[in-house]
């Protein structure tokens, strides 16, 4: 039976493919962390803003929280125009400090780039 939200047949990830998926997620988390480090260092005493799609910021959230990368994309906490805030401590360790949905509207629909 079709998944209503995705209009696709559900497919179980094959065992041979899970290693590739986890590596791809780890690579994405590393790229985001490097971008966050660069932005943090360049900002001095100011704030830095990085604009991202859902997957990279969600994978970064999982990485910072120490959670496994494998997840169901339908359960990501990434609303349209959401803001996830991180801080880096003196030891260079990132932690998430806030999540907000400042432009929340009950009837907003993301139809892609226009």
C-alpha positions as CSV (number, residue, x, y, z in Angstrom):
1,X,0.0,0.0,0.0
2,X,1.2,3.5,-0.8
3,X,2.4,5.9,1.9
4,X,0.0,8.8,1.8
5,X,2.5,11.6,2.6
6,X,5.1,10.5,0.0
7,X,3.1,8.9,-2.7
8,X,5.6,6.1,-2.9
9,X,5.8,2.5,-2.0
10,X,7.6,2.0,1.3
11,X,10.9,0.3,0.8
12,X,13.1,-1.2,3.4
13,X,16.8,-0.2,3.3
14,X,18.8,-3.2,2.1
15,X,21.4,-4.4,4.5
16,X,24.2,-3.9,1.9
17,X,23.1,-0.2,1.5
18,X,22.9,0.8,5.2
19,X,26.7,1.2,5.5
20,X,26.7,3.6,2.5
21,X,23.8,5.6,4.0
22,X,25.5,5.9,7.4
23,X,28.8,7.0,5.8
24,X,27.0,9.6,3.7
25,X,25.3,11.0,6.8
26,X,28.6,11.0,8.7
27,X,30.2,12.9,5.8
28,X,27.4,15.5,5.8
29,X,27.7,16.0,9.5
30,X,31.5,16.5,9.1
31,X,30.9,19.1,6.3
32,X,28.4,20.9,8.4
33,X,30.6,20.9,11.5
34,X,33.5,22.3,9.4
35,X,31.2,25.1,8.0
36,X,30.0,25.8,11.6
37,X,33.6,26.0,12.8
38,X,34.6,28.4,10.0
39,X,31.5,30.6,10.5
40,X,32.1,30.6,14.3
41,X,35.7,31.6,14.0
42,X,35.0,34.3,11.4
43,X,32.2,35.8,13.5
44,X,34.4,36.8,16.4
45,X,32.1,38.0,19.1
46,X,29.1,38.1,16.7
47,X,26.6,35.5,15.5
48,X,26.9,33.3,12.4
49,X,24.0,32.1,10.3
50,X,24.1,29.0,8.0
51,X,21.2,28.3,5.7
52,X,20.6,24.6,5.1
53,X,18.1,22.1,3.8
54,X,16.5,19.7,6.3
55,X,18.8,16.7,5.9
56,X,22.1,18.4,6.7
57,X,20.8,20.3,9.8
58,X,19.0,17.2,11.1
59,X,22.1,15.1,10.7
60,X,24.1,17.8,12.5
61,X,21.5,17.7,15.3
62,X,21.9,13.9,15.6
63,X,25.7,14.2,15.5
64,X,25.8,16.9,18.2
65,X,23.3,15.0,20.3
66,X,25.4,11.8,20.0
67,X,22.4,10.0,18.4
68,X,22.7,7.5,15.5
69,X,22.4,8.9,12.0
70,X,19.8,6.3,10.9
71,X,16.3,7.8,11.1
72,X,13.0,8.0,9.3
73,X,13.0,11.3,7.3
74,X,9.3,11.7,7.9
75,X,10.0,12.3,11.6
76,X,12.6,15.0,11.3
77,X,12.0,18.1,13.5
78,X,12.6,20.6,10.7
79,X,9.6,22.8,9.9
80,X,9.5,25.2,7.1
81,X,11.7,28.2,8.0
82,X,12.8,26.6,11.3
83,X,15.9,27.8,13.1
84,X,18.2,25.5,15.0
85,X,20.8,27.2,17.2
86,X,24.2,25.8,18.4
87,X,27.0,27.1,20.5
88,X,30.6,25.9,20.6
89,X,32.4,25.7,24.0
90,X,36.0,26.5,24.8
91,X,37.0,22.9,24.0
92,X,35.4,23.2,20.5
93,X,32.5,21.0,21.3
94,X,29.1,22.0,19.8
95,X,25.8,21.7,21.5
96,X,22.3,22.6,20.4
97,X,20.8,25.3,22.5
98,X,17.5,26.1,20.8
99,X,15.0,25.2,18.1
100,X,12.3,27.7,16.9
101,X,9.7,28.0,14.2
102,X,9.4,31.8,13.9
103,X,7.3,31.7,10.7
104,X,4.9,29.0,11.8
105,X,1.6,29.0,9.9
106,X,-0.9,26.3,10.0
107,X,-1.6,26.4,6.3
108,X,1.9,26.9,4.9
109,X,2.8,24.4,2.1
110,X,6.4,24.0,0.9
111,X,6.0,23.6,-2.9
112,X,9.8,23.9,-3.6
113,X,11.8,26.7,-5.2
114,X,9.8,29.3,-7.2
